Structure formats: C-alpha cells, structure tokens
Amino acid sequence: MASSDKLPGPYPARDGGDTLPPGDPTTMKTMMLDKGAAMMQSLKPIKQMSLHLCSFACYGHDPSRQIEAHFYVHRVNEDFLQCAVYDSDSSKTHLIGIEYIVSERLFESLSSEEQKLWHSHDYEVQTGLLVTPRVPELVAKPELQNIAKTYGKFWCTWQTDRGDKLPLGAPSLMMSPQDVNMGKVKPGLLKKRDDEYGISTESLKGSRVGIVGPQRKNPMADYWVHHGKGLAVDITETDMKKCAPFP
C-alpha cells in the first residue's frame, strides 16, 4: 500500500458528517483584516482564472475510488493551462489539488517516463463527463474541442473523499475516466452531478459527436489502461544532501 492510500490516523472516513477542517470559527477581526487586504492587494494570479470545468477523476493506484472535481483554469498560453482543483463549487469547498494541461504538441516533447504521469481528455469530453457549468453547450463547444486534444497531470493533495479533515499524507496522482470497467464513472456520482446542474450527460454525449481527440493518441498517457499498472507516490526517509558551508 502506498503512503498516499493509507487511512488517516486522527480522522476516520466520513459517514455523512461535515468535513470542515478543525479550528475555531473565523472572528470578525480576522474577517475585517481579510477584507482590508483584498481591497489593497491585486490578487493577480487568482484573477487570471477565467474558466470553470467540472468532471471526474480516478485515483491512479485505485480507479475504483472516484471523485467529482472542479477545475478553475488559468490559460497561460495556447499550449499550457494551469488549474486549481476543488471538490465542489460552493463557498465551503476544499482546495484538493492542482492540474496542469498541455497541448498534444507539448505532450509529445516529454520523455516517456514523464508521459506516464499524464492522462488524456478526449473520452471525458466526448461522453459528456466534462462540462462547463452554467455555460450553454453551444457557447462551450469550441473550448471543448480544444480540451479534447489535450493531456493533463492532476495531483490530489487532499483526499476529502476518504474523510480527511486536513490534507494528510503524500499527494496522489489522479487519472481521467476511461472506457474500461474500472474507468467508468459510477452512476450515483454522475447522477449527483447532473441533478445539481440540471443537465443530462447522455444528452451532452449526443451533441458532441464530431469532437475528436489528439491526432495520434499516445499510449504512454492513461498508462494504467494500456499497461495494467497503477502509479502511486510513497514517502521514504532519505539522507539529506550535504551542503558546502557558506564562506
């Protein structure tokens, strides 16, 4: 078992209760300080996030563990996106990780060892699993066509699905749903998302006929599907590198 999959010590798996982190309620003084800081600071990185995507992800070492994920996207350029990932779009959401998204051209420039860590997006888009909440399908279609050709690397740093009330343990590499038994999104998870946004994934699938993925889909992506091996992070104790003394 990888470090990233060990059960947390202080917090058992959730049983329907809340998953708010432990701590005292925010005081009025702290809230005022936050508002004052927000008025004076630019918060430029956050303001670059211009797109909200919602989809699902599987743990890279255990595809039976699946989560709904919300990606807030900053478009760095035409070939590279960076996303803050949350477990919902509510005001009480948890920041659970980061995903980097690259074009087919950039992905092909990576080493084969690096490519193992990435997943494709075409299946998510074509089947209606990946959506742009509250944006009409017709308006979203050009963006979806672009995303279908990309590859992503998603590190989950907070396993809220496990019930962790704090980010515990090693990060987990996440993979995208795929058209294989363990890669298909669980019906209950899908229904919950569709009901929340008043959409039908099945209907979206029909409207996305014609959206295509990468020109030559690389088999090093979605490594677990093509090679039958999951990928996990483990933490090991190691000797620290010796630094030369400062003059």
Buried (B, 14 or more C-beta within 10 A) or exposed (E): EBBBBBBBEEBEEBEEEEBEEEEEEEEEEEEEEEEEEEEEEEEEEEEEBEBBBBBBBBBBBBBEBBBBBBBBBBBEEEBBBBBBBBBBBEEEEBBBBBBBBBBBEBBBEBEEEEBBBBBBBBBBBBBBBBBBBEBEBEEBBEBBBBBBBBBBBBBBBBBBBBBBBEBBBBBBBBBBBBEEEBBBBEEEBBEEBBEEEEBEBEEBBEEBEEBEBBEEBBEBBBBBBEEEEBBBBEEEEEEEEEEEEEE
